[in-house]
Structure formats: structure tokens, C-alpha cells
């Protein structure tokens, strides 16, 4: 594990202290979790961008067409109950 000296404006430091106290965690743990959340969000965006590049609109449309072509009635468990409101 590595140590990091971090300078925060007083107002942000106070907010972190209060929020960490409300979560019953140390400021160190609170900040580490906040950084982990940000890293996770950024990595997720990168991952989704890479997956999107592998996608194919033609294949997607072909799959949707198979669903339309089957025109199968929904399974009993997927049917709306009698009298259910349908919004269009």
C-alpha cells in the first residue's frame, strides 16, 4: 500500500470529514472509496467504448428481425394480467 499526501480546500476537507463521520468510516477510507468509484466509472466507460467498436448494426438488426419474424405469443409467465393498463 502506498501513502499519498493530499491537499484539499478547507471547505472540501470539512465536507469529507462530516460525510465520513456519517458513514462511520475514517476520512482515509472515505477518500479511498471515492477514488475507487471514480476509477471504476472511468474504466467502465472505456470498456463500453471498446465493446461498442466490436458491435455491428447489421447483426443487431438481423437479430431483431428474427424476433419480429417469429411473432410468437409471449410465454404465460410473461403475459400481462387481465385488466392491466397498457400505456402507449
Buried (B, 14 or more C-beta within 10 A) or exposed (E): EEEEEEEEEEEEEEEBBEEBEEEEBEBEEBBBEEEEEEEEEEEEEEEEEEEEEEEEEEEEEEEEEEEEEEEEEEEEEEEEEEEEEEEE
